[in-house]
């Protein structure tokens, strides 16, 4: 598509982010890592 080369990087990134749906395995892996990091931070904070 000729218009695609005139789109900004942010618009292309947003379009690709929409393509990565909530059902994708990468989404769940990132979510699990985020929750594990938060749990570890809470555990370390409780020790202080």
N, CA, C and O of each residue as an XYZ file, in Angstrom:
192
protein
N       0.850     -1.179      0.000
C       0.000      0.000      0.000
C       0.889      1.233      0.000
O       1.831      1.309      0.788
N       0.613      2.183     -0.852
C       1.448      3.369     -1.004
C       1.373      4.277      0.218
O       2.351      4.943      0.556
N       0.235      4.309      0.873
C       0.085      5.202      2.025
C       0.870      4.717      3.236
O       1.177      5.509      4.128
N       1.197      3.444      3.281
C       1.862      2.891      4.455
C       3.219      3.549      4.710
O       3.612      3.710      5.865
N       3.941      3.932      3.654
C       5.258      4.520      3.869
C       5.165      5.939      4.419
O       6.164      6.463      4.912
N       4.015      6.566      4.352
C       3.847      7.915      4.880
C       3.317      7.928      6.314
O       3.215      8.989      6.931
N       2.988      6.775      6.833
C       2.477      6.726      8.205
C       3.622      6.883      9.193
O       4.754      6.492      8.910
N       3.328      7.448     10.333
C       4.360      7.629     11.348
C       4.669      6.303     12.016
O       3.882      5.359     11.950
N       5.815      6.246     12.653
C       6.204      5.033     13.367
C       5.230      4.693     14.471
O       4.965      3.519     14.730
N       4.692      5.717     15.129
C       3.748      5.474     16.216
C       2.462      4.845     15.691
O       1.889      3.964     16.332
N       2.012      5.300     14.524
C       0.788      4.746     13.956
C       0.993      3.284     13.554
O       0.107      2.451     13.746
N       2.149      2.986     13.004
C       2.444      1.599     12.629
C       2.537      0.730     13.867
O       2.027     -0.390     13.873
N       3.186      1.230     14.927
C       3.315      0.462     16.169
C       1.960      0.229     16.808
O       1.698     -0.857     17.324
N       1.092      1.235     16.781
C      -0.242      1.082     17.359
C      -1.043      0.048     16.580
O      -1.779     -0.742     17.172
N      -0.908      0.046     15.284
C      -1.623     -0.915     14.461
C      -1.121     -2.329     14.731
O      -1.914     -3.270     14.781
N       0.184     -2.485     14.904
C       0.725     -3.806     15.193
C       0.375     -4.254     16.604
O       0.224     -5.449     16.855
N       0.245     -3.307     17.525
C      -0.138     -3.648     18.897
C      -1.573     -4.158     18.925
O      -1.900     -5.042     19.717
N      -2.429     -3.612     18.073
C      -3.803     -4.101     17.997
C      -3.830     -5.524     17.460
O      -4.709     -6.311     17.811
N      -2.871     -5.849     16.615
C      -2.824     -7.189     16.044
C      -2.487     -8.222     17.114
O      -2.929     -9.368     17.028
N      -1.710     -7.827     18.121
C      -1.378     -8.735     19.222
C      -2.553     -8.732     20.198
O      -2.639     -7.872     21.075
N      -3.434     -9.674     20.042
C      -4.655     -9.701     20.838
C      -4.383    -10.255     22.232
O      -3.316    -10.808     22.503
N      -5.372    -10.095     23.108
C      -5.219    -10.539     24.488
C      -5.133    -12.052     24.587
O      -4.735    -12.573     25.629
N      -5.488    -12.764     23.545
C      -5.417    -14.215     23.589
C      -4.065    -14.766     23.187
O      -3.861    -15.980     23.220
N      -3.143    -13.905     22.811
C      -1.847    -14.385     22.348
C      -1.000    -14.865     23.519
O      -1.090    -14.311     24.615
N      -0.176    -15.893     23.299
C       0.677    -16.408     24.377
C       1.653    -15.355     24.906
O       1.942    -15.338     26.102
N       2.162    -14.485     24.047
C       3.109    -13.465     24.506
C       2.456    -12.532     25.520
O       3.104    -12.096     26.472
N       1.184    -12.229     25.321
C       0.468    -11.371     26.275
C       0.432    -12.017     27.650
O       0.694    -11.358     28.657
N       0.105    -13.311     27.695
C       0.000    -14.000     28.982
C       1.353    -14.166     29.647
O       1.446    -14.102     30.872
N       2.405    -14.377     28.865
C       3.751    -14.482     29.439
C       4.166    -13.151     30.047
O       4.703    -13.115     31.154
N       3.921    -12.064     29.336
C       4.263    -10.736     29.869
C       3.448    -10.408     31.113
O       3.968     -9.833     32.069
N       2.182    -10.770     31.096
C       1.344    -10.523     32.262
C       1.826    -11.333     33.467
O       1.872    -10.819     34.584
N       2.183    -12.588     33.242
C       2.689    -13.424     34.327
C       4.004    -12.874     34.886
O       4.210    -12.871     36.099
N       4.888    -12.411     34.008
C       6.148    -11.828     34.475
C       5.910    -10.552     35.268
O       6.585    -10.302     36.267
N       4.959     -9.750     34.828
C       4.635     -8.522     35.550
C       4.091     -8.828     36.940
O       4.487     -8.197     37.920
N       3.189     -9.792     37.022
C       2.627    -10.164     38.326
C       3.678    -10.786     39.235
O       3.694    -10.524     40.438
N       4.561    -11.611     38.664
C       5.621    -12.219     39.470
C       6.581    -11.156     40.002
O       7.043    -11.241     41.140
N       6.875    -10.159     39.176
C       7.745     -9.069     39.619
C       7.088     -8.271     40.742
O       7.746     -7.907     41.716
N       5.803     -8.003     40.608
C       5.083     -7.268     41.657
C       5.034     -8.077     42.950
O       5.193     -7.518     44.035
N       4.817     -9.383     42.845
C       4.777    -10.223     44.038
C       6.145    -10.271     44.715
O       6.237    -10.223     45.941
N       7.200    -10.366     43.919
C       8.546    -10.382     44.478
C       8.876     -9.055     45.149
O       9.485     -9.035     46.219
N       8.483     -7.958     44.536
C       8.719     -6.647     45.131
C       7.971     -6.495     46.448
O       8.507     -5.940     47.407
N       6.738     -6.981     46.500
C       5.969     -6.904     47.742
C       6.598     -7.776     48.835
O       6.608     -7.415     50.011
N       7.109     -8.907     48.422
C       7.741     -9.804     49.398
C       9.020     -9.195     49.946
O       9.281     -9.273     51.147
N       9.817     -8.589     49.079
C      11.056     -7.935     49.536
C      10.730     -6.748     50.432
O      11.398     -6.526     51.442
N       9.701     -5.985     50.063
C       9.320     -4.826     50.870
C       8.816     -5.245     52.246
O       9.004     -4.523     53.224
N       8.171     -6.420     52.324
C       7.648     -6.861     53.614
C       8.764     -7.328     54.554
O       8.588     -7.359     55.772
N       9.908     -7.687     53.979
C      11.026     -8.121     54.813
C      11.726     -6.940     55.480
O      12.352     -7.101     56.528
N      11.622     -5.752     54.879
C      12.290     -4.597     55.435
C      11.520     -4.094     56.563
O      11.911     -3.108     57.188
